Amino acid sequence: MTTLVTTHHRAAVLGSPIAHSLSPVLHRAGYAALGLEQWRYDRFEVDEAGLAAFVAELGPEWAGLSLTMPLKRAIIPLLDEVSGTALSVDAVNTVVFHPDGRRTGDNTDVPGLVNALRERGIERVESAAVLGAGATASSALAALAQICTGEVTTYVRSAERAAEMQALGERLGLRVRAADWERGAEALAAPLTISTTPAGATDSFASALPERPGALFDVLYHPWPTKLVAACAERGSTVLGGLDLLVHQAVLQFEQFTGEAVGPLAAMRAAGEAALAES
């Protein structure tokens, strides 16, 4: 009797909406760069109500899933194990299917942020600021817990959001204070500001920058550059964008899914840049 060994060769990104996702472009470019011809990466429109049924139907050929909104929290009850990083922000963006049937969850946004900053020479800062208080802001705080030696100021719109960010800071061992959103232009006086807000939200800050703004990491990649990014760049600031985060977190997913020790960062970045140039 012959025993069939099924090899994991499938992965996909799930979310709703999902049509805009660049993940297939990045992962497929990684496969091409390393000659992984049997690998396939797709996208599926899946909401919270349909997540459990979708995961239950996956066969043994599946290696992993990338998750975007609104599934990063909804996936957690369906997993056998969740990494400390993912638990710290209550969000899983990476699921790995193991040969023994286990499903494990991780968050590559946090180390992706750290790696993107390190690539630009930002390895340690004395203080920092975060614009916004959503899921990406939580990942930003978790990343800053690794590189910020002092206080982080979060600029938020409500007392409830302020309390949430301060509570997360306490769990992460990070000193966090809250400031009113309307004072957000002050954030750029910090050595590093991470903006996690939707398109247009920070436009008004561009005309009220400090004379010498610090580095700015704006997690948007479309439209690019944002008004705030353009204004900071004009004054000589180091600026990073959403593609930097997207590529670095995708490389970490790629490595977990395929087992490759080092993902092809340059090839994946080039594919992302080309896709955005065409959009």
C-alpha contacts under 8 A as a table, 3 or more apart, distances in Angstrom:
res1	aa1	res2	aa2	distance
6	T	60	P	6.56
6	T	61	E	6.27
7	T	60	P	7.62
7	T	61	E	5.86
8	H	60	P	6.70
8	H	61	E	4.31
8	H	62	W	5.15
8	H	63	A	4.89
9	H	38	Q	6.37
9	H	39	W	4.68
9	H	40	R	6.29
9	H	61	E	5.72
9	H	62	W	6.10
9	H	63	A	6.12
9	H	258	T	7.94
10	R	39	W	5.94
10	R	40	R	5.01
10	R	41	Y	5.98
10	R	61	E	5.98
10	R	62	W	4.62
10	R	63	A	5.60
10	R	64	G	7.12
11	A	40	R	6.37
11	A	41	Y	4.82
11	A	42	D	6.62
11	A	62	W	5.97
11	A	63	A	5.74
11	A	64	G	4.98
11	A	65	L	5.47
11	A	66	S	7.72
11	A	257	F	7.57
12	A	24	P	7.40
12	A	41	Y	4.92
12	A	42	D	4.47
12	A	43	R	5.24
12	A	44	F	7.19
12	A	64	G	7.06
12	A	65	L	5.15
12	A	66	S	6.08
13	V	18	I	8.00
13	V	23	S	6.77
13	V	24	P	7.45
13	V	41	Y	7.83
13	V	42	D	6.47
13	V	43	R	4.79
13	V	44	F	6.37
13	V	65	L	5.69
13	V	66	S	4.38
13	V	67	L	5.61
13	V	68	T	7.35
14	L	18	I	6.87
14	L	43	R	5.99
14	L	44	F	5.07
14	L	45	E	6.00
14	L	46	V	5.76
14	L	65	L	7.17
14	L	66	S	6.30
14	L	67	L	5.11
14	L	68	T	6.30
14	L	71	L	7.74
15	G	18	I	5.25
15	G	44	F	6.86
15	G	45	E	5.49
15	G	46	V	5.11
15	G	47	D	6.14
15	G	67	L	6.20
15	G	68	T	5.09
15	G	69	M	5.54
15	G	70	P	6.29
15	G	71	L	6.34
16	S	45	E	5.41
16	S	46	V	5.71
16	S	47	D	5.55
16	S	68	T	7.76
16	S	69	M	6.48
16	S	70	P	6.63
17	P	20	H	7.49
17	P	45	E	6.44
17	P	69	M	7.96
18	I	21	S	5.51
18	I	43	R	7.01
18	I	44	F	6.87
18	I	45	E	5.66
19	A	43	R	7.75
19	A	45	E	7.78
21	S	24	P	7.22
21	S	43	R	7.91
22	L	25	V	5.34
22	L	26	L	6.41
22	L	272	G	6.89
22	L	275	A	7.83
23	S	26	L	5.15
23	S	27	H	6.07
23	S	250	A	7.20
24	P	27	H	5.33
24	P	28	R	5.82
24	P	41	Y	5.85
24	P	42	D	5.95
24	P	43	R	6.80
25	V	28	R	5.45
25	V	29	A	6.12
25	V	268	M	7.82
25	V	271	A	6.45
25	V	272	G	6.61
25	V	275	A	7.56
26	L	29	A	5.21
26	L	30	G	6.35
26	L	247	V	7.21
26	L	250	A	7.21
26	L	268	M	4.82
26	L	269	R	7.19
26	L	271	A	6.14
26	L	272	G	6.07
27	H	30	G	4.95
27	H	31	Y	6.34
27	H	41	Y	6.76
27	H	250	A	7.22
27	H	254	F	6.68
27	H	268	M	6.98
28	R	31	Y	5.03
28	R	32	A	6.22
28	R	40	R	7.28
28	R	41	Y	6.43
29	A	32	A	5.07
29	A	33	A	6.09
29	A	267	A	6.32
29	A	268	M	5.50
29	A	271	A	6.33
30	G	33	A	5.11
30	G	34	L	6.37
30	G	254	F	7.65
30	G	263	G	7.01
30	G	264	P	5.74
30	G	265	L	7.87
30	G	267	A	6.46
30	G	268	M	5.70
31	Y	34	L	5.41
31	Y	35	G	5.90
31	Y	36	L	4.75
31	Y	37	E	6.72
31	Y	39	W	6.69
32	A	35	G	5.07
32	A	36	L	6.18
32	A	37	E	6.89
33	A	36	L	7.81
33	A	264	P	6.80
33	A	267	A	6.55
34	L	264	P	7.48
36	L	39	W	5.76
46	V	50	G	5.97
46	V	51	L	6.15
46	V	54	F	7.83
47	D	50	G	5.48
47	D	51	L	6.15
47	D	70	P	6.81
47	D	71	L	6.99
48	E	51	L	5.28
48	E	70	P	6.69
48	E	71	L	6.02
48	E	74	A	6.33
49	A	52	A	7.45
50	G	53	A	5.65
50	G	54	F	6.23
51	L	54	F	5.17
51	L	55	V	6.25
51	L	71	L	7.72
51	L	74	A	7.86
51	L	75	I	7.40
52	A	55	V	5.32
52	A	56	A	6.11
52	A	75	I	7.88
52	A	78	L	7.11
53	A	56	A	5.10
53	A	57	E	6.42
54	F	57	E	5.48
54	F	58	L	6.88
55	V	58	L	5.49
58	L	61	E	7.97
58	L	62	W	6.70
59	G	62	W	6.08
60	P	63	A	7.95
60	P	99	P	7.99
62	W	97	F	6.70
63	A	96	V	6.00
63	A	97	F	5.14
63	A	98	H	7.25
63	A	257	F	5.48
63	A	258	T	7.44
64	G	94	T	7.26
64	G	95	V	5.28
64	G	96	V	4.37
64	G	97	F	5.47
64	G	257	F	5.64
65	L	94	T	5.84
65	L	95	V	5.03
65	L	96	V	6.68
66	S	93	N	5.58
66	S	94	T	4.87
66	S	95	V	6.55
66	S	253	Q	7.54
67	L	71	L	6.12
67	L	72	K	5.98
67	L	92	V	7.21
67	L	93	N	4.50
67	L	94	T	6.15
67	L	95	V	7.89
68	T	71	L	5.94
68	T	72	K	6.13
68	T	93	N	6.33
69	M	72	K	6.13
70	P	73	R	7.48
70	P	74	A	7.49
71	L	74	A	4.94
71	L	75	I	5.94
72	K	75	I	5.97
72	K	76	I	7.50
72	K	90	D	7.98
72	K	91	A	4.82
72	K	92	V	4.72
72	K	93	N	5.54
73	R	76	I	5.70
73	R	90	D	6.27
73	R	91	A	4.98
73	R	92	V	6.33
74	A	77	P	6.91
75	I	78	L	5.48
75	I	79	L	6.92
75	I	92	V	7.09
76	I	79	L	5.54
76	I	82	V	7.38
76	I	91	A	7.75
76	I	92	V	6.88
76	I	105	G	7.37
79	L	82	V	7.00
79	L	102	R	7.79
79	L	103	R	5.23
79	L	104	T	5.77
79	L	105	G	6.61
80	D	102	R	6.08
80	D	103	R	5.39
80	D	104	T	5.82
81	E	102	R	7.99
81	E	103	R	6.77
81	E	104	T	4.77
81	E	105	G	6.26
82	V	86	A	6.48
82	V	87	L	6.62
82	V	92	V	7.85
82	V	104	T	5.66
82	V	105	G	4.57
82	V	106	D	6.03
83	S	86	A	5.33
83	S	87	L	6.27
83	S	104	T	7.69
83	S	105	G	6.19
83	S	106	D	5.19
83	S	107	N	7.53
84	G	87	L	5.02
84	G	88	S	6.05
84	G	106	D	7.98
85	T	88	S	5.21
85	T	89	V	6.91
85	T	106	D	6.86
85	T	107	N	6.14
85	T	110	V	7.47
85	T	142	A	7.96
86	A	89	V	5.57
86	A	90	D	5.73
86	A	91	A	5.26
86	A	92	V	5.40
86	A	105	G	7.28
86	A	106	D	5.27
86	A	107	N	4.74
87	L	90	D	4.71
87	L	91	A	6.65
87	L	92	V	7.93
88	S	91	A	7.99
88	S	142	A	7.47
88	S	171	R	7.52
88	S	172	L	7.26
89	V	135	A	7.83
89	V	138	S	5.86
89	V	139	S	6.32
89	V	142	A	7.21
89	V	168	L	7.79
91	A	107	N	6.69
91	A	135	A	7.78
92	V	95	V	7.42
92	V	105	G	5.76
92	V	106	D	5.32
92	V	107	N	4.97
93	N	105	G	7.44
93	N	106	D	6.38
93	N	107	N	5.16
93	N	108	T	6.76
93	N	109	D	7.53
94	T	105	G	5.62
94	T	106	D	5.10
94	T	107	N	5.89
94	T	108	T	6.92
94	T	253	Q	6.53
95	V	103	R	6.58
95	V	104	T	5.58
95	V	105	G	4.55
95	V	106	D	6.44
96	V	103	R	5.76
96	V	104	T	5.35
96	V	105	G	6.50
96	V	256	Q	7.05
96	V	257	F	6.39
97	F	101	G	6.54
97	F	102	R	6.05
97	F	103	R	4.86
97	F	104	T	6.77
98	H	101	G	5.37
98	H	102	R	5.29
98	H	103	R	6.39
98	H	104	T	7.92
99	P	102	R	7.36
107	N	110	V	6.47
107	N	111	P	7.94
108	T	111	P	5.53
108	T	112	G	5.67
108	T	249	Q	4.96
108	T	250	A	7.61
108	T	252	L	6.31
108	T	253	Q	6.83
109	D	112	G	4.85
109	D	113	L	6.06
109	D	139	S	6.48
109	D	245	L	7.17
109	D	246	L	7.99
109	D	249	Q	5.31
110	V	113	L	5.31
110	V	114	V	6.55
110	V	139	S	5.24
110	V	140	A	6.77
110	V	142	A	6.29
110	V	143	A	5.18
110	V	249	Q	7.95
111	P	114	V	4.92
111	P	115	N	5.98
111	P	143	A	6.68
111	P	249	Q	7.15
112	G	115	N	5.13
112	G	116	A	6.04
112	G	245	L	5.76
112	G	246	L	7.68
112	G	247	V	7.93
112	G	248	H	4.73
112	G	249	Q	4.34
112	G	252	L	7.45
113	L	116	A	5.20
113	L	117	L	6.28
113	L	140	A	7.21
113	L	143	A	6.35
113	L	245	L	5.64
113	L	248	H	7.37
113	L	249	Q	7.58
114	V	117	L	5.27
114	V	118	R	6.19
114	V	123	E	7.90
114	V	143	A	5.78
114	V	144	L	7.88
114	V	146	Q	7.88
114	V	147	I	7.78
115	N	118	R	4.99
115	N	119	E	6.07
115	N	248	H	6.72
116	A	119	E	5.16
116	A	120	R	6.74
116	A	244	D	5.92
116	A	245	L	6.22
116	A	248	H	6.29
117	L	120	R	5.26
117	L	121	G	6.49
117	L	122	I	5.07
117	L	123	E	6.73
117	L	240	L	7.96
118	R	121	G	4.88
118	R	122	I	4.91
118	R	123	E	5.12
119	E	122	I	7.35
122	I	125	V	7.40
123	E	147	I	6.21
124	R	147	I	4.75
124	R	148	C	5.89
124	R	149	T	7.35
125	V	128	A	7.04
125	V	147	I	6.25
125	V	148	C	4.90
125	V	149	T	6.35
125	V	150	G	7.78
125	V	191	P	6.49
125	V	192	L	7.16
126	E	148	C	5.64
126	E	149	T	5.03
126	E	150	G	5.06
126	E	151	E	7.53
126	E	191	P	7.31
127	S	148	C	5.90
127	S	149	T	6.64
127	S	150	G	4.90
127	S	151	E	5.16
127	S	152	V	5.77
127	S	190	A	6.28
127	S	191	P	6.34
127	S	192	L	7.19
128	A	144	L	7.78
128	A	148	C	6.97
128	A	150	G	7.86
128	A	151	E	6.71
128	A	152	V	4.81
128	A	153	T	6.49
128	A	187	A	7.93
128	A	190	A	5.33
128	A	191	P	6.00
128	A	192	L	4.88
128	A	193	T	5.69
128	A	194	I	7.96
129	A	152	V	5.25
129	A	153	T	4.64
129	A	154	T	5.67
129	A	155	Y	7.58
129	A	187	A	5.55
129	A	188	L	7.61
129	A	190	A	6.36
129	A	192	L	6.41
129	A	193	T	4.61
129	A	194	I	6.33
130	V	133	A	7.95
130	V	137	A	6.79
130	V	140	A	7.37
130	V	141	L	7.75
130	V	152	V	7.28
130	V	153	T	6.29
130	V	154	T	4.70
130	V	155	Y	6.27
130	V	187	A	7.50
130	V	193	T	5.67
130	V	194	I	4.86
130	V	195	S	5.85
130	V	196	T	7.33
131	L	137	A	7.50
131	L	154	T	5.97
131	L	155	Y	5.04
131	L	156	V	6.86
131	L	181	W	7.81
131	L	184	G	7.00
131	L	187	A	7.70
131	L	193	T	7.42
131	L	194	I	6.26
131	L	195	S	4.63
131	L	196	T	5.85
131	L	197	T	6.68
132	G	137	A	6.08
132	G	154	T	7.00
132	G	155	Y	6.00
132	G	156	V	5.44
132	G	157	R	7.94
132	G	195	S	6.74
132	G	196	T	5.50
132	G	197	T	5.51
133	A	136	T	7.60
133	A	137	A	5.08
133	A	138	S	6.94
133	A	154	T	7.55
133	A	155	Y	7.76
133	A	156	V	6.16
133	A	161	R	6.17
133	A	162	A	7.69
133	A	165	M	6.76
133	A	196	T	7.61
134	G	137	A	5.19
134	G	138	S	6.52
134	G	196	T	7.51
135	A	138	S	5.15
135	A	139	S	6.63
136	T	139	S	5.02
136	T	140	A	6.16
136	T	196	T	5.94
137	A	140	A	4.82
137	A	141	L	6.26
137	A	195	S	7.92
137	A	196	T	5.72
138	S	141	L	5.17
138	S	142	A	6.35
138	S	165	M	7.32
138	S	168	L	7.48
139	S	142	A	5.03
139	S	143	A	6.17
140	A	143	A	5.07
140	A	144	L	6.10
140	A	194	I	6.95
141	L	144	L	4.95
141	L	145	A	6.10
141	L	168	L	7.94
141	L	169	G	6.98
141	L	174	L	8.00
142	A	145	A	5.11
142	A	146	Q	7.06
142	A	172	L	6.65
143	A	146	Q	5.49
143	A	147	I	6.93
144	L	147	I	5.10
144	L	148	C	5.16
145	A	148	C	5.85
145	A	149	T	7.96
145	A	172	L	6.39
145	A	173	G	7.01
145	A	174	L	5.66
148	C	151	E	7.46
148	C	152	V	7.82
150	G	174	L	7.88
150	G	175	R	6.87
151	E	174	L	7.16
151	E	175	R	4.91
151	E	176	V	5.83
151	E	177	R	7.41
152	V	174	L	7.55
152	V	175	R	6.17
152	V	176	V	4.85
152	V	177	R	6.44
153	T	176	V	5.76
153	T	177	R	4.98
153	T	178	A	5.61
153	T	179	A	6.71
153	T	187	A	7.62
154	T	162	A	7.47
154	T	165	M	7.44
154	T	176	V	7.08
154	T	177	R	6.31
154	T	178	A	4.86
154	T	179	A	6.03
155	Y	178	A	5.98
155	Y	179	A	4.85
155	Y	180	D	5.53
155	Y	181	W	4.73
155	Y	183	R	7.47
155	Y	184	G	5.95
155	Y	187	A	7.76
156	V	159	A	7.93
156	V	161	R	6.45
156	V	162	A	6.21
156	V	178	A	6.99
156	V	179	A	6.48
156	V	180	D	5.70
156	V	181	W	4.69
157	R	161	R	7.10
157	R	162	A	7.91
157	R	180	D	6.30
157	R	181	W	5.20
158	S	161	R	5.34
158	S	162	A	6.30
158	S	180	D	7.89
159	A	162	A	4.93
159	A	163	A	6.17
160	E	163	A	5.20
160	E	164	E	6.34
161	R	164	E	5.05
161	R	165	M	6.28
162	A	165	M	5.30
162	A	166	Q	6.21
162	A	177	R	7.97
162	A	178	A	5.49
162	A	179	A	7.89
163	A	166	Q	5.13
163	A	167	A	6.04
164	E	167	A	5.14
164	E	168	L	6.22
165	M	168	L	5.08
165	M	169	G	6.14
165	M	176	V	7.33
165	M	178	A	7.85
166	Q	169	G	4.94
166	Q	170	E	6.33
166	Q	175	R	7.87
166	Q	176	V	5.39
166	Q	177	R	6.45
166	Q	178	A	7.32
167	A	170	E	5.14
167	A	171	R	6.49
168	L	171	R	5.10
168	L	172	L	6.22
169	G	172	L	5.03
169	G	173	G	6.01
169	G	174	L	4.72
169	G	175	R	6.08
169	G	176	V	5.59
170	E	173	G	5.08
170	E	174	L	5.88
170	E	175	R	6.95
170	E	176	V	7.73
171	R	174	L	7.64
179	A	183	R	7.21
180	D	183	R	5.70
180	D	184	G	7.24
181	W	184	G	5.23
182	E	185	A	7.83
183	R	186	E	5.84
183	R	187	A	7.72
184	G	187	A	5.38
184	G	188	L	7.90
184	G	202	T	7.99
184	G	205	F	6.71
185	A	188	L	6.00
185	A	205	F	4.78
185	A	206	A	7.41
185	A	208	A	5.94
185	A	209	L	5.69
185	A	210	P	7.61
186	E	189	A	5.73
186	E	190	A	7.98
186	E	209	L	7.12
186	E	210	P	7.01
187	A	190	A	5.83
187	A	193	T	6.37
188	L	191	P	7.53
188	L	192	L	7.24
188	L	193	T	6.00
188	L	209	L	6.69
188	L	210	P	6.74
188	L	213	P	4.99
188	L	214	G	5.66
188	L	215	A	7.65
188	L	216	L	7.43
189	A	209	L	7.95
189	A	210	P	6.00
189	A	212	R	7.12
189	A	213	P	5.15
189	A	214	G	5.84
190	A	193	T	6.42
190	A	213	P	7.27
190	A	214	G	5.66
190	A	215	A	8.00
191	P	213	P	7.67
191	P	214	G	4.47
191	P	215	A	6.00
192	L	214	G	5.47
192	L	215	A	4.72
192	L	216	L	5.89
192	L	217	F	7.62
193	T	214	G	7.15
193	T	215	A	6.27
193	T	216	L	4.94
193	T	217	F	6.21
194	I	216	L	5.98
194	I	217	F	4.70
194	I	218	D	5.88
194	I	219	V	7.53
195	S	216	L	7.42
195	S	217	F	6.15
195	S	218	D	4.67
195	S	219	V	6.26
196	T	218	D	6.47
196	T	219	V	5.64
196	T	220	L	7.58
197	T	201	A	6.14
197	T	202	T	7.42
197	T	219	V	7.81
197	T	220	L	7.93
198	P	201	A	5.79
198	P	220	L	7.41
199	A	202	T	7.68
199	A	220	L	7.15
199	A	222	H	7.94
199	A	223	P	7.28
199	A	226	T	7.60
200	G	203	D	5.26
200	G	226	T	7.62
201	A	204	S	7.60
202	T	205	F	5.49
202	T	206	A	7.24
202	T	227	K	7.76
202	T	228	L	6.47
203	D	206	A	5.62
203	D	226	T	7.40
203	D	227	K	5.43
203	D	228	L	5.82
204	S	207	S	6.33
204	S	208	A	7.58
205	F	208	A	5.28
205	F	209	L	6.51
205	F	228	L	6.62
206	A	209	L	5.96
206	A	227	K	6.11
206	A	228	L	4.61
206	A	231	A	5.73
206	A	232	C	7.70
207	S	231	A	7.75
209	L	212	R	7.91
209	L	213	P	6.70
209	L	232	C	7.87
210	P	213	P	5.57
211	E	235	R	7.94
212	R	235	R	6.85
212	R	237	S	7.81
213	P	232	C	6.51
213	P	235	R	7.37
213	P	237	S	6.32
214	G	237	S	5.90
214	G	238	T	7.34
215	A	237	S	5.33
215	A	238	T	4.69
215	A	239	V	5.82
216	L	229	V	7.10
216	L	232	C	7.44
216	L	237	S	7.18
216	L	238	T	6.36
216	L	239	V	4.86
216	L	240	L	6.29
217	F	239	V	5.78
217	F	240	L	4.54
217	F	241	G	5.74
217	F	242	G	7.92
218	D	229	V	7.20
218	D	239	V	7.63
218	D	240	L	6.18
218	D	241	G	4.92
218	D	242	G	6.25
219	V	240	L	7.84
219	V	241	G	5.23
219	V	242	G	3.87
219	V	243	L	7.64
219	V	245	L	6.94
220	L	223	P	7.21
220	L	224	W	7.31
220	L	226	T	7.89
220	L	241	G	6.00
220	L	242	G	4.47
220	L	243	L	7.65
221	Y	224	W	5.50
221	Y	225	P	7.54
221	Y	241	G	5.91
221	Y	242	G	4.46
221	Y	243	L	5.61
222	H	225	P	7.66
222	H	276	L	7.85
223	P	226	T	6.35
225	P	228	L	7.95
225	P	229	V	5.81
225	P	230	A	5.93
226	T	229	V	5.13
226	T	230	A	6.17
227	K	230	A	5.15
227	K	231	A	6.15
228	L	231	A	5.16
228	L	232	C	6.19
229	V	232	C	5.18
229	V	233	A	6.02
229	V	239	V	6.56
230	A	233	A	5.14
230	A	234	E	6.12
231	A	234	E	5.16
231	A	235	R	6.65
232	C	235	R	5.23
232	C	236	G	6.56
232	C	237	S	5.34
232	C	238	T	7.84
232	C	239	V	7.39
233	A	236	G	5.04
233	A	237	S	5.00
233	A	238	T	6.69
233	A	239	V	6.45
234	E	237	S	7.39
240	L	244	D	6.48
241	G	244	D	5.51
241	G	245	L	6.96
242	G	245	L	5.15
242	G	246	L	5.99
243	L	246	L	4.83
243	L	247	V	5.89
243	L	269	R	7.70
243	L	272	G	7.24
243	L	273	E	7.86
244	D	247	V	5.46
244	D	248	H	6.21
244	D	269	R	7.94
245	L	248	H	5.30
245	L	249	Q	6.06
246	L	249	Q	5.45
246	L	250	A	5.98
247	V	250	A	5.02
247	V	251	V	6.10
247	V	265	L	7.06
247	V	268	M	6.60
247	V	269	R	5.89
247	V	272	G	7.70
248	H	251	V	5.23
248	H	252	L	6.58
248	H	265	L	7.26
249	Q	252	L	5.26
249	Q	253	Q	6.42
250	A	253	Q	4.96
250	A	254	F	6.00
251	V	254	F	4.91
251	V	255	E	6.25
251	V	263	G	5.35
251	V	264	P	7.13
251	V	265	L	6.23
251	V	268	M	7.79
252	L	255	E	5.22
252	L	256	Q	6.41
252	L	263	G	7.24
253	Q	256	Q	5.12
253	Q	257	F	6.10
254	F	257	F	5.22
254	F	258	T	5.99
254	F	259	G	7.92
254	F	260	E	7.68
254	F	263	G	6.34
255	E	258	T	5.43
255	E	259	G	5.31
255	E	260	E	5.00
255	E	261	A	6.16
255	E	262	V	6.44
255	E	263	G	5.69
256	Q	259	G	5.50
256	Q	260	E	7.45
260	E	263	G	6.44
264	P	267	A	5.57
264	P	268	M	6.28
265	L	268	M	5.24
265	L	269	R	6.05
266	A	269	R	5.15
266	A	270	A	6.11
267	A	270	A	5.16
267	A	271	A	6.27
268	M	271	A	5.18
268	M	272	G	6.28
269	R	272	G	5.07
269	R	273	E	6.16
270	A	273	E	5.11
270	A	274	A	6.15
271	A	274	A	5.13
271	A	275	A	6.17
272	G	275	A	5.13
272	G	276	L	6.24
273	E	276	L	5.23
273	E	277	A	6.11
274	A	277	A	5.06
274	A	278	E	6.40
275	A	278	E	5.27
275	A	279	S	6.42
276	L	279	S	5.10
